[in-house]
Amino acid sequence: MFANQQPPPRARSGEGPDPRAWGLLLGSFALLMAGYFTVPLRALGNDRPLLSWLLFGAVLTVLTGLLVARIVDSIRGTGRHPGAWLAFLICLSLTVFAATYYVLADRPGEFDGLKTRLDALYFTVVTMATIGYGDITPAGQGPRLVVLLQIAYNFVFLAAAAGALSRTVRTGMETRAAHREEHDDGDGHPHRTHRPHPPRRRRRKRR
């Protein structure tokens, strides 16, 4: 009954890195940074506060769903290139928070020391790392609310995504190392594993 069953497929998360996937990741990150530094973000802000908050909530909700899905793919070993996806979604999440801080800083009295987009990105990374230099401080209620949301988001989702990404990379490295050990001999040349031939059955002579 069980003789014809095929073994389960190998988890894709343990396969070697695909240069095209990671090349696409680098290109996507470059486009993300180009959009962050060029898109007129402050077209929202004070002129459309309700729309700004609704857009921020919608984008954060979609990002959360994508992160959870890719984390599950990484744990189960399913999906295509979960490591590259996790790395991009982490960068995208930080960019969303940085853009939100930059928009909020347009209103006087909301932030102390945050003036440029680079300041907003720097403050986002510092908040994620829980360093807290004190050179940029949220003074208004809106920025403080977003900081609280980012801290909670870091502890719950980004920490899980970073752990899944680290596990995916480590599993891939271990799989490639085991694969090299199986197929390389002491001189670094590939060898074939010789299997012994099954013994031949002797035919009985007919009388």
Buried (B, 14 or more C-beta within 10 A) or exposed (E): EEEEEEEEEEBBBBBEBBEEBBEBBEEBBEEBBEEBEEEEBBEBBEEEBEEBBEBBEEBBEEBBEBBEBBBEBBBEBEBEBBBBBBBBBBBBBBBBBBBBBBBBBBBEEBBBBBEEBEBBBBBBEBBBEEEEEEEBBBBBEBBBEBBEBBEEBBEEBBEBBBBBBEBBBEBBEEBBEEEEEEEEEEEEEEEEEEEEEEEEEEEEEEE
